[in-house]
Amino acid sequence: MAAHVDRCRTSIEEFLNKYPAVDDIVGKASNATKVSKVNLIMGVIGFTAVWLAIGYGAPFLCDFIGFVFPAYLSFKAVESADTRDDTQWLTYWIVYSYFGILEFFSDYLLFWIPFYSLIKCSFLLWMVNYNGASLIYSRFIRPFLMQKEAAIDEVVDRVEDVADKLDDYVEDYAKDD
């Protein structure tokens, strides 16, 4: 058990070193509460896990964690000179969007899975912190899209044509009034 806690502590310290902005925020909270940064994060993780498992508003919290933190890291990636992190976050958002579509159509089934919000949040955090999005993209999404790329492009072209015609129609209609 002690070895597992030590691995968690090391993982948290590595996370804080990787994301200095988060480290600054946690450092301020640590100074205000007089609780070490690692213990503070472990407490927040524990509270969040319990809330996701049994708390009211767990789906909202899970979506918040899976969206806001990655959105901030995407912003940081766009503003950095390194383009590798841009690819990482584009990959995350592609997988996140496919996951959202899948979840939308299977919502009535997922509702019955115990602790679904906790499982979903763990999955989203795995995609962020362990580059799981890249794994899912390269094994499932990319092969599917590569196979269907020509058909998808054809549909996109048709939709653009219809949108252009609709735009022309609306402009002509507006001119007549």
Buried (B, 14 or more C-beta within 10 A) or exposed (E): EEEEEEEBBEEBBEBBEEBEEBBEEBBEBBEEEEBEBBEBBBEEEEEBBEBBBEBEEBBEBBBEBBBEBBEEBBEBBEEEEEEEBEEBBBBBBBBBEBBEEEEEEEEEEBEEEEBBBBBBBBBBBBBBBEBBBBBBBEEEBBEEEEEEEEEEEEEEEEEEEEEEEEEEEEEEEEEEE
